[in-house]
Amino acid sequence: MTRDELSDTIAITIKEYVGHDNNNGPGLKLSINPVSLFVSVITQDEMLSDIENSNEAVEDAAAAERPESEEATDYQVEQNPDIYPVDRLLKMSATGFYDVDMDAVRKIAAKYC
């Protein structure tokens, strides 16, 4: 995936939430899987649940104490998403509506591509 493609994917994903009263609450997070580059917007509760699930998977693999489990632990850690506050990726337009701040989005995409 190119940097421009990732930037577009991030912008489209955020735009799906901006302006939808039921989804535009505080605490929305942009989640990016650094391996697959899967992009989603999640709530604070979903983020905390994902962290808990990831920690459980790492603990389970570590408890097994086998070479395969070490690989599973490494794989799980690599898959942990990077999280960014959505409100820092928005800017107020001249018409008074929120729009995606493409400069901020491009900076994030540059970390991956």
C-alpha positions as CSV (number, residue, x, y, z in Angstrom):
1,M,0.0,0.0,0.0
2,T,1.3,3.4,-0.9
3,R,1.4,6.4,1.5
4,D,-1.3,8.1,-0.6
5,E,-3.5,5.0,-0.5
6,L,-3.2,4.7,3.3
7,S,-3.9,8.4,3.7
8,D,-7.1,8.0,1.6
9,T,-8.1,5.0,3.6
10,I,-7.6,6.8,6.9
11,A,-9.6,9.9,5.6
12,I,-12.5,7.7,4.3
13,T,-12.7,5.8,7.6
14,I,-12.8,9.0,9.6
15,K,-15.3,10.6,7.3
16,E,-17.7,7.7,8.0
17,Y,-17.9,8.9,11.6
18,V,-17.7,12.7,11.3
19,G,-21.2,14.2,11.5
20,H,-23.0,11.1,12.6
21,D,-24.3,12.1,16.1
22,N,-24.4,8.6,17.3
23,N,-20.8,7.9,16.4
24,N,-19.1,11.3,16.9
25,G,-18.7,11.3,20.6
26,P,-15.6,12.1,22.5
27,G,-13.0,9.4,22.8
28,L,-13.1,8.0,19.3
29,K,-9.8,6.5,18.3
30,L,-8.2,5.7,14.9
31,S,-6.7,2.2,15.1
32,I,-4.1,1.1,12.6
33,N,-2.6,-2.4,12.6
34,P,1.1,-1.8,11.8
35,V,1.4,-5.2,10.0
36,S,-1.7,-5.4,7.9
37,L,-2.4,-1.6,7.8
38,F,-6.0,-2.3,8.7
39,V,-7.7,1.0,9.6
40,S,-10.7,1.4,11.8
41,V,-12.3,3.9,14.2
42,I,-13.1,2.5,17.6
43,T,-14.6,3.8,20.9
44,Q,-12.7,4.2,24.1
45,D,-14.5,1.1,25.5
46,E,-13.5,-1.0,22.4
47,M,-9.9,0.2,22.7
48,L,-9.7,-0.9,26.4
49,S,-11.3,-4.3,25.5
50,D,-8.8,-4.8,22.7
51,I,-5.9,-4.1,25.1
52,E,-7.3,-6.6,27.6
53,N,-7.7,-9.3,24.9
54,S,-4.2,-8.7,23.6
55,N,-2.7,-8.9,27.1
56,E,-4.5,-12.2,27.7
57,A,-3.2,-13.6,24.4
58,V,0.4,-12.6,25.3
59,E,0.0,-14.0,28.9
60,D,-1.4,-17.3,27.6
61,A,1.4,-17.7,25.1
62,A,4.0,-16.8,27.7
63,A,2.6,-19.3,30.1
64,A,3.1,-22.1,27.6
65,E,6.9,-21.6,27.6
66,R,7.5,-23.3,24.2
67,P,9.3,-21.9,21.2
68,E,6.0,-21.8,19.3
69,S,4.4,-19.8,22.1
70,E,7.3,-17.3,21.9
71,E,6.5,-16.8,18.2
72,A,2.9,-16.4,19.0
73,T,3.7,-13.8,21.6
74,D,5.9,-11.9,19.1
75,Y,3.2,-12.1,16.5
76,Q,0.6,-10.8,18.9
77,V,2.8,-7.9,19.9
78,E,3.4,-7.0,16.3
79,Q,-0.3,-7.0,15.6
80,N,-1.2,-4.6,18.4
81,P,-2.7,-1.5,16.8
82,D,-1.4,2.0,17.0
83,I,-4.0,4.3,18.4
84,Y,-4.6,8.0,17.5
85,P,-7.3,10.4,18.9
86,V,-9.7,11.1,16.0
87,D,-10.3,14.7,17.3
88,R,-6.7,15.5,16.5
89,L,-7.3,14.5,12.9
90,L,-10.2,16.9,12.4
91,K,-10.3,20.6,11.7
92,M,-13.1,23.1,11.5
93,S,-13.9,24.2,7.9
94,A,-14.8,27.7,6.9
95,T,-18.5,26.6,6.8
96,G,-18.4,25.5,10.4
97,F,-18.3,21.8,9.9
98,Y,-15.5,19.4,10.8
99,D,-13.4,18.0,8.0
100,V,-10.4,15.6,8.0
101,D,-7.1,17.4,8.5
102,M,-5.2,15.7,5.6
103,D,-1.8,17.1,6.7
104,A,-2.2,15.3,10.0
105,V,-3.4,12.2,8.3
106,R,-0.4,12.2,5.9
107,K,2.0,12.5,8.8
108,I,0.5,9.3,10.3
109,A,0.6,7.5,7.0
110,A,4.2,8.5,6.6
111,K,5.0,6.3,9.6
112,Y,3.9,3.2,7.8
113,C,4.7,3.8,4.1
